[in-house]
Amino acid sequence: MLINGAGLWHSPNNIQLTWGANFGPATQDGQWWRLASALFLHFGVVHLVLNCFSLWEVGQLTERMYGKLSFIIIYFASGLFGNLFSLAVQGNVAVSGGASGAIFGLYAALLTFLWRKKSHIDGVEFRWLFWGASGLATATIVLGFIIPGIDNAAHIGGFVAGGLTSIIFSQPVWTKTFSKNISLAAALVMVFFISILIKNIPSPKYRWSQELLLRNEISQFLYEDQSINRSWLDIMNKNKQGLASPSELAGEIDTAIVNRYDDSFEKLSQLPTNPHLPSALQLENILQYAEQRKQESKAIADKLRGGK
């Protein structure tokens, strides 16, 4: 990502979107895989290092408590649910990424384990682990409401999913696991939450594929405009050096300038015009520019022919 333009301390949203960040107009445009790919993206080295440290701290304990397979399931279930919750809360607003939701799920799993095994844990050890993890999770969520740019929805969603998933996949450590009825109830609650979230995901204000189409066509036009300007300079040089008659110059202007701007205008006019598209205003300005250049060039060609 750094090689492709990401910043060391902060990555622009465009870079994150290119690499698979979670964002309503993109995710809901058939790119649901972003719910998973966003788990591996981070907005700079500080974000990455903090999540790596948190994962190492809570992961070692949680993996020993639940076993490797359940640990992996809890991690990814929490991350996916957290990103889904984020999509439902701020799908059209924020570009999100990071492993925080999954890590919060591990904290919830750790707290669930400690609570149901507290009678088998030394009191001092229990208070140190349980209240320490609770305090850290609470403080992080509170800071998320205070500091802008933190995806608190993913944190909260991941925490809820981690608690429920840890009940479903509880391991027989020291004492018996939760009863099948409790595990089934947790699974049903999880399915219920997922259904509610999917139903309440806000409709995207635009489709990301349309925005990419606009950006691509605008980029092509800017390249074409440079070529047209070079053609215009060639025509002006011919005029200064007397290498062509006025009617010949007018014909060249029609072919190399007027017709090309007209073609570009027609092509750009067929593009989506949704005002919510980030590039919509730029497209509108380019259309006005292309039409103006076409009319100005046509007027010059008419004068060269002796027209009014």
C-alpha positions in Angstrom: 0.0 0.0 0.0 2.9 2.4 0.7 4.3 1.7 -2.7 1.0 2.5 -4.2 0.6 5.9 -2.5 -0.5 5.2 1.1 0.9 7.4 3.8 3.1 6.1 6.5 1.1 7.8 9.2 -2.2 8.2 7.5 -3.7 6.6 4.3 -6.1 8.6 2.1 -9.6 7.2 1.7 -9.0 6.6 -2.0 -6.1 4.3 -1.3 -8.1 2.4 1.3 -11.1 2.0 -1.1 -8.8 0.7 -3.8 -7.4 -2.0 -1.4 -10.8 -3.0 -0.1 -12.0 -0.8 2.8 -15.6 -1.0 3.9 -17.8 1.8 2.5 -21.6 1.7 1.8 -21.6 2.8 -1.9 -18.8 0.3 -2.7 -19.8 -2.6 -0.4 -23.4 -2.5 -1.4 -22.5 -2.2 -5.1 -22.0 -6.0 -5.1 -18.6 -5.8 -3.3 -19.6 -7.5 -0.1 -16.2 -9.1 0.2 -15.2 -5.7 1.6 -16.7 -6.7 5.0 -13.8 -9.2 5.2 -11.0 -7.4 3.4 -11.4 -4.3 5.6 -10.2 -6.4 8.5 -6.7 -6.4 7.0 -6.4 -2.7 6.2 -5.1 0.0 8.5 -4.9 3.8 8.2 -1.2 4.2 8.9 1.5 2.6 10.9 0.3 3.8 14.3 -3.1 2.2 13.7 -1.5 -1.0 12.6 1.0 -1.2 15.5 -1.7 -0.5 18.1 -3.9 -3.2 16.7 -1.0 -5.7 16.5 -0.1 -5.0 20.2 -3.8 -5.4 21.3 -4.2 -8.6 19.3 -1.0 -10.0 20.8 -2.1 -9.1 24.4 -5.6 -10.4 24.3 -5.1 -13.1 21.7 -2.7 -15.2 23.7 -5.1 -15.6 26.5 -8.2 -16.0 24.4 -6.6 -18.6 22.2 -5.6 -20.7 25.2 -9.1 -20.4 26.6 -11.1 -21.4 23.5 -8.7 -23.4 21.4 -7.2 -22.4 18.0 -10.3 -23.2 15.8 -12.8 -21.4 18.1 -10.4 -18.5 18.5 -10.3 -18.0 14.7 -14.0 -18.3 14.4 -14.6 -15.8 17.2 -12.1 -13.4 15.6 -13.5 -13.4 12.1 -17.2 -13.5 13.2 -16.6 -10.5 15.4 -14.8 -8.6 12.7 -17.4 -9.4 10.0 -20.3 -8.5 12.4 -18.5 -5.3 13.5 -18.1 -4.2 9.9 -21.7 -5.1 9.1 -22.8 -3.0 12.1 -20.6 -0.1 10.9 -22.2 -0.3 7.5 -25.6 -0.1 9.0 -24.7 2.9 11.2 -22.5 4.9 8.9 -22.5 3.2 5.5 -22.7 6.4 3.4 -20.5 8.5 5.6 -17.3 6.7 6.6 -14.6 4.7 4.9 -13.6 2.1 7.5 -10.9 -0.5 7.9 -8.9 -2.2 10.6 -8.9 -5.2 12.9 -10.4 -3.3 15.9 -13.8 -4.9 15.7 -12.3 -8.4 15.7 -10.1 -7.5 18.6 -13.0 -6.2 20.6 -14.7 -9.5 20.0 -11.7 -11.2 21.6 -12.0 -8.9 24.6 -15.7 -9.8 24.9 -14.8 -13.5 24.6 -12.1 -13.1 27.3 -14.6 -11.4 29.7 -17.2 -14.0 29.0 -14.8 -16.8 29.9 -13.5 -15.1 33.0 -17.0 -14.4 34.3 -18.2 -17.9 34.0 -15.0 -19.3 35.5 -14.5 -16.7 38.2 -15.1 -19.3 41.0 -12.1 -21.2 39.8 -9.8 -18.2 39.5 -7.9 -16.5 42.3 -9.7 -13.4 43.4 -6.8 -11.0 42.8 -6.1 -12.6 39.4 -9.7 -12.4 38.4 -10.1 -8.7 39.3 -6.8 -7.8 37.6 -7.8 -9.6 34.3 -11.6 -8.9 34.3 -11.6 -5.3 35.4 -8.5 -4.5 33.5 -10.0 -5.8 30.2 -13.3 -4.2 31.0 -11.7 -0.8 31.7 -9.6 -0.9 28.5 -12.6 -1.8 26.3 -14.8 0.8 27.9 -12.1 3.5 27.7 -11.5 2.8 24.0 -15.3 3.0 23.2 -15.6 6.3 25.2 -12.6 7.7 23.3 -14.3 6.6 20.1 -17.2 9.0 20.9 -14.8 11.8 21.6 -12.1 11.5 19.0 -13.3 11.9 15.4 -12.3 9.3 12.8 -12.7 6.2 15.1 -15.1 3.6 13.9 -16.9 3.0 17.2 -19.7 1.1 15.4 -17.3 -1.6 14.4 -15.9 -1.7 18.0 -19.4 -2.1 19.6 -20.6 -4.6 16.9 -17.4 -6.7 17.3 -17.8 -6.7 21.1 -21.4 -7.9 20.9 -20.5 -10.6 18.4 -17.5 -11.7 20.3 -19.6 -12.3 23.4 -22.3 -14.2 21.6 -19.9 -16.3 19.5 -17.8 -17.2 22.5 -20.9 -18.7 24.1 -21.7 -20.7 21.0 -18.1 -22.0 20.8 -17.3 -22.3 24.5 -14.7 -24.9 25.4 -14.8 -27.5 28.2 -12.0 -25.9 30.3 -12.1 -26.7 34.1 -15.9 -27.0 34.2 -18.7 -27.9 31.8 -19.5 -25.5 29.0 -22.7 -23.5 28.6 -25.7 -25.8 28.1 -26.8 -26.5 24.5 -29.9 -24.4 25.1 -27.8 -21.3 26.0 -25.5 -21.9 23.1 -28.5 -22.2 20.7 -30.1 -19.1 22.2 -26.9 -17.2 21.6 -26.8 -18.4 18.0 -30.4 -17.4 17.4 -29.7 -13.9 18.9 -26.7 -13.6 16.6 -28.8 -14.5 13.6 -31.5 -12.1 14.7 -29.0 -9.2 15.0 -27.6 -10.0 11.6 -31.0 -10.0 10.0 -31.9 -6.7 11.7 -28.7 -5.1 10.5 -29.0 -6.3 6.9 -32.6 -5.0 6.8 -31.6 -1.6 8.2 -28.5 -0.9 6.1 -29.2 2.6 4.6 -29.5 2.7 0.8 -26.2 4.0 -0.7 -26.5 7.5 -2.1 -24.6 6.4 -5.2 -22.9 3.4 -6.7 -19.1 3.2 -6.4 -18.8 1.6 -9.8 -20.5 4.7 -11.3 -18.0 6.9 -9.4 -15.1 4.9 -10.8 -16.6 5.2 -14.3 -16.8 9.0 -14.0 -13.2 9.2 -12.7 -12.0 7.1 -15.6 -13.8 9.0 -18.2 -12.8 12.4 -16.7 -9.2 11.2 -16.8 -9.5 10.2 -20.4 -11.0 13.6 -21.3 -8.1 15.4 -19.6 -5.7 13.4 -21.6 -7.7 14.1 -24.8 -7.8 17.8 -23.9 -4.0 18.0 -23.7 -3.9 16.4 -27.2 -6.4 18.8 -28.5 -4.4 21.8 -27.2 -1.3 20.4 -28.9 -3.3 20.3 -32.1 -4.4 23.8 -31.6 -0.8 25.0 -31.2 0.1 23.2 -34.4 -2.7 25.0 -36.2 -1.6 28.4 -34.8 2.0 27.8 -35.9 0.8 27.0 -39.4 -1.2 30.2 -39.5 1.8 32.3 -38.3 4.1 30.7 -40.9 1.6 30.9 -43.7 1.7 27.2 -44.4 -2.0 26.9 -45.0 -4.9 28.9 -46.4 -7.6 30.2 -44.1 -10.1 27.7 -45.5 -7.6 24.9 -44.9 -7.0 26.1 -41.3 -10.7 26.2 -40.8 -11.0 22.6 -41.9 -8.3 21.6 -39.6 -9.9 23.4 -36.7 -13.2 21.6 -37.4 -11.5 18.2 -37.6 -8.9 18.5 -34.8 -10.7 20.8 -32.4 -14.4 21.2 -32.9 -15.3 17.6 -33.7 -13.2 16.2 -30.9 -14.7 18.5 -28.3 -18.1 17.6 -29.7 -17.4 13.9 -29.4 -16.0 14.3 -25.9 -19.1 16.3 -24.9 -21.5 13.6 -26.3 -19.6 10.8 -24.5 -19.5 12.6 -21.2 -23.1 13.5 -21.4 -24.0 9.8 -21.3 -22.4 9.3 -17.9 -24.5 9.0 -14.7 -25.6 12.4 -13.4 -26.3 11.5 -9.8 -25.5 14.7 -7.8 -24.3 12.6 -4.9 -21.4 11.2 -6.9 -18.1 12.8 -5.6 -17.1 13.6 -9.2 -20.4 14.9 -10.3 -19.5 18.6 -10.0 -16.2 18.1 -11.8 -18.1 16.4 -14.6 -20.5 19.3 -14.8 -17.6 21.8 -15.1 -15.9 19.7 -17.8 -19.1 19.5 -19.8 -19.4 23.3 -19.7 -15.7 23.6 -20.6 -15.9 21.3 -23.6 -19.0 23.0 -24.9 -17.4 26.4 -24.5 -14.2 25.4 -26.3 -16.2 23.8 -29.1 -18.2 27.0 -29.7 -15.2 29.2 -29.5 -13.3 27.0 -31.9 -16.3 26.9 -34.3 -16.5 30.6 -34.3 -12.9 31.0 -35.2 -13.3 28.5 -38.0 -16.3 30.4 -39.4 -14.3 33.7 -39.3 -11.5 32.0 -41.3 -14.0 31.0 -43.9 -15.2 34.5 -44.1 -18.4 33.8 -42.2 -19.9 35.9 -39.4 
